[in-house]
Every structure is written in structure tokens, then in C-alpha cells.
Amino acid sequence: MLGTREIRVSFHSDDTDVLVLLLAHSPSLTKCYMKKGRGAKTRIIDLSLVVNSLEMQLDPGIDKNCFIKALIGVQAITGCDTISAFSGKGKWKAVQLLQRSEKYVRAMASIGEEWEVYL
């Protein structure tokens, strides 16, 4: 019988979209790292540490898995490669609001769950 092995994955990207997608899917990843920068300014980020840090800042009653999923919705609204950002409003402020409101978490997590096409 074969034992289970821990799979470690490392991504090299400076793109915030990639970071957010990796964070959102982190519950299903065993061990995931993101390498950012070039040359002497390279650093490797353990995504589980980022997730743990964000989760520790959640208000009571906010589901951590729903919060992680909601990051994709926040990324889509605050600006990604295909959508312009709100002028003067950064991503961190939106994440801070998300950490304080279960209603916002549910709303952001539901983005893309259902589609209706009106003709």
C-alpha cells in the first residue's frame, strides 16, 4: 500500500489575480508557495501563512472558508486584469471591510455562483 505524500507547489508570479485565486483555492491545496519578484528582490510566500493571518482578523461569526472564497469577488470588483478599479479605493480597504461583515462575505462569495442570460 502506498502512503500519502505531501505535494508542494510553487508559483512564480507578481500578479495579484494569481495570488487571490491561489488563496481562494488554498483549502484544497496541500502546501502552496508563491515566488514574487526578480533577482535580489525575490521572495517566497507561504500562502497558508497569509490565509492564517487573514483568518485571525475575522470578526466572530464569519465563516473562514466563505471569507476565502469571497476574496475572488473582492478582486473582481476592486480591479483585476479585465476590470478597472474604483478610483482611490484599494484592495486592502475592501478586504478589511470583508473581515468585519458577514453580509459582505456572503455577497462577495456568491459572485459567479449563478448566471442568467437575458436576451
C-alpha positions, 0 to 999 in steps of 0.5 A: 500500500502506498502512503500519502505524500505531501505535494508542494507547489510553487508559483512564480508570479507578481500578479495579484489575480494569481495570488487571490485565486491561489488563496481562494483555492488554498483549502484544497491545496496541500502546501502552496508557495508563491515566488514574487519578484526578480533577482535580489528582490525575490521572495517566497510566500507561504500562502497558508501563512497569509490565509492564517493571518487573514483568518485571525482578523475575522470578526466572530461569526464569519465563516473562514472558508466563505471569507476565502472564497469571497476574496475572488469577488473582492478582486473582481470588483476592486480591479483585476486584469479585465476590470478597472478599479474604483478610483482611490479605493484599494484592495486592502480597504475592501478586504478589511471591510470583508473581515468585519461583515458577514453580509459582505462575505456572503455577497462577495462569495456568491459572485459567479455562483449563478448566471442568467442570460437575458436576451 
